Amino acid sequence: MASGVRGAPPQIHLAERLNGIAPSMTLAISARSRALRAQGVDVCGFGAGEPDFDTPEHIKQAAIAALQRGETKYATVAGIEKLRVAIAKKLATENGLSYEPGQIQVSGGAKQALYNVIMALVNPGDEVIIPAPYWLSYPEMVRLAGGKPVILNASEANRFKITPDELDRAITRRTRLVILASPSNPTGVMYAPDELAALARVIVERDVLVISDEIYEKLVYGDVVQRSIGSLGDDIFARTITVNGFSKAYAMTGWRLGYAAGPRAIIEGANVVQSHSLSNVTTFAQYGALAALEGDQGPVEVMRQAFAERREVIHRGLRSIPGITCVRPDGAFYVFPSIASTGLGSIAFCERLLEEEHVAVVPGQSFGSDEHVRFSYATDLATIEKGIERFARFVKRLPIHSTI
Ligand SMILES: Cc1ncc(COP(=O)(O)O)c(C=O)c1O
């Protein structure tokens, strides 16, 4: 403590841009779940949005080698050249998207890639269309940029997918952007190529931009083919920013590595944002990402198969519970069952489920639907089976259940 300088404690006023920005509602549930575990309670956790696998060894070794040979300095803002070349190659061969390395930005996770692009594009008052259920950070990023999130509710009857007509009606003169995620967090649902093409026609006709969040593209299990909307024609390509990352496919959540690819002017704008915030993603970590793209893809398939099996078990289990309906997910590692028939709001439902049966799931309200809860099945089969049994017991006890 400096001596002699005394004053009243300062009044802290946070910036107005934080007004109305929701802190994560899931944090309270996670904190309670941790506290119960610390007391020795056996909690079945379905909250995690990350693979329960470790990063494949060859990826770790590549980062270790980079660290040891001294890749410890600042790097180019947009990401090391070799990595952007490898990403361009991946997008061309796997996704049918032809981007130059100069049209790619490597960032601190897909999350920061999205944030940089939104900061680079959205003016105060601009509208950004976000289909609900949505990944909880999209609306808050738009608000932080001063924009207005326009939530477009997708009907459960249409498997949580918006239709071209619905999109068309939501677009106004102020619309700047649409954000699509396929497969989706929290529903796991994917748009089929013809559905994407129909949405692309609206986007082109109404001349807006689209962010395509493809972070779960490698974790798909059903018959629906994963397609990048930007690959469906030159006009839509010119209006698409493709976002992807390493967290989910390669079990690299803690590495913080993702990327955006799009029209040069947009990526250059995103680079300006990044140059004054992050500078660059941890230099040696980028060599791990390079190894992820260039190395053995076997581990990705091993994880995909494990998730595919769990999807079957959890979906079958949930559907067999009287009163619970559950859209079958096509990808990612989430299911989003409806709890509407229980008469409880999603937060109350999750709190009681945790207290009474020690099962942690995430309230749907965080994702734009209070009638659902999200299970992540990035956990082992034994936990899934035990958790579903407890969940069924809990639902059965709810008074409203008998009237269903
Ligand atoms: C739909 C979606 N997009 C983006 C992200 C961000 O991933 P990361 O920043 O780890 O790359 C997530 C993480 O949960 C997500 O679910």
The ligand as an ORCA input file, in Angstrom:
! r2SCAN-3c Opt
* xyz 0 1
  C     -21.940    -22.935    -32.162
  C     -20.616    -22.569    -31.556
  N     -19.847    -21.682    -32.192
  C     -18.652    -21.322    -31.699
  C     -18.182    -21.851    -30.517
  C     -16.843    -21.372    -30.015
  O     -15.877    -22.339    -30.017
  P     -14.339    -21.993    -29.775
  O     -14.251    -20.552    -29.437
  O     -13.884    -22.876    -28.687
  O     -13.649    -22.295    -31.084
  C     -18.946    -22.771    -29.814
  C     -18.481    -23.309    -28.513
  O     -19.209    -23.862    -27.739
  C     -20.196    -23.149    -30.350
  O     -20.976    -24.044    -29.725
*
